Amino acid sequence: MDTEREPVRVVIVDDDQLVRMALRLVIDGEPDLTVVAEAADGDAAITVVDEQRPAHTVAAGRAVRGRPGGG
């Protein structure tokens, strides 16, 4: 029986490219996580989340301002 699981899919949303890069390094460094997409704002986040269907989204308040749940 194969017990190896697929990694948890994550989307990163932040308006700062350096923050997105740093988060990607940390998340992709974990064997059970993988970043499937990044977005710089709430509108782009909606598109990539809809396309990628991640299990989790890591988002900063400024990046999603004007969106439900945003700052």
LINMO-V483404 format. One record per backbone hydrogen bond with DSSP energy under -1.0 kcal/mol. NH is the residue of the N-H (numbers start at 1). CO is the residue of the C=O. Records with the same first field share a line. If there is no record, write none. Layout:
NH->CO, CO
This chain:
8->32
10->34
11->56
12->37
13->58
14->39
20->16
21->17
22->18
23->19
24->20
25->21
26->22
27->23
28->24
30->27
33->30
34->8
36->10
39->12
42->63
45->41
46->42
47->43
48->44
49->45
50->46
51->47
52->48
53->49
55->9
56->9
58->11
60->13
64->60
67->64
70->67
71->61
